[in-house]
Amino acid sequence: MSPSATVIPLRPAEAQRRSTLVIIPCLDEGPRIRALVQDVLASSPDLDVLIIDDGSTDDTAAEAEAAGAAVVRLPFNLGYGAALQTGYKYALEAGYDRVVQMDGDGQHPVSELVPLLTRLDSGDVDLVVGSRFLGRADYRIPIARLLGIQLFSRLTSALARRRITDPTSGLQAMNRKVLAFYQQDFYPYDYPDGDMLLRVQYAGLRFEEVPVVMVGGPPGKSMHSGLRPIYYVYKLLLSLGLTWLSGPDRSGDP
């Protein structure tokens, strides 16, 4: 967790820690975040919520705190991956047994959290990834983005030597082994996608995709707007290649 981050803890009445932390990275989600936090807390008595406010300019932090979430306020926008890693460090240091990550824009229905955790609790996987392509996307995915996802799905599947349908999914559940693994410096500050699934596999950790439903986020709000898709494609292709080259089959490690 960044030493300059501001932490707003759980309120005294809610200070008894539960076993599962829901991490939600946010940037200017003030209009939606209170209802989302309330829905998550109401969905299961075993969940705490941590909002990582990644440099918002609106009232995201205040709305999340009012709804009962813990809040970490980053001093400025550090990126989606940096916000997630901040949450992982918080969860590990606080002693949570398992974590679910989801987006703050409403794309990931709260009803999908418990099924992911149920699969994680089976004990034979360390990471569970929600796939809209095994389940259902209740919105129209723009054709360029869909083609990009399919490209990276095929590439990641080929490098991992197994089928991976949704390498860009941000809806995931993980245990403490994965949390500890994600503390390392290789975790990307911007777009952790298929390259991290490769690293998880190369590290001997077990992951599985499960079907989920995803819905459309707010109109006009996307991490992949403007020129960012060009950078995203370049960066992920480079990261996938470097990850594959450093894998156990190339390095000689077991």
Secondary structure, DSSP 8 states (H G I E B T S, - for coil): --TT-EEE---GGG-S--SEEEEEEESS-HHHHHHHHHHHHHH-TTEEEEEEE-S-SSSHHHHHHHTT-EEEE-SS---HHHHHHHHHHHHHHHT-SEEEE--TTS-S-GGGHHHHHHHHTTSS-SEEEEEEEEEEEES---HHHHHHHHHHHHHHHHHHTS--S-TT---EEEEHHHHHHTTSTTS-SS--SHHHHHHHHHTT--EEEEEEEEE--STT--TT-TTHHHHHHHHHHHHHHHHHHTSHHHH---
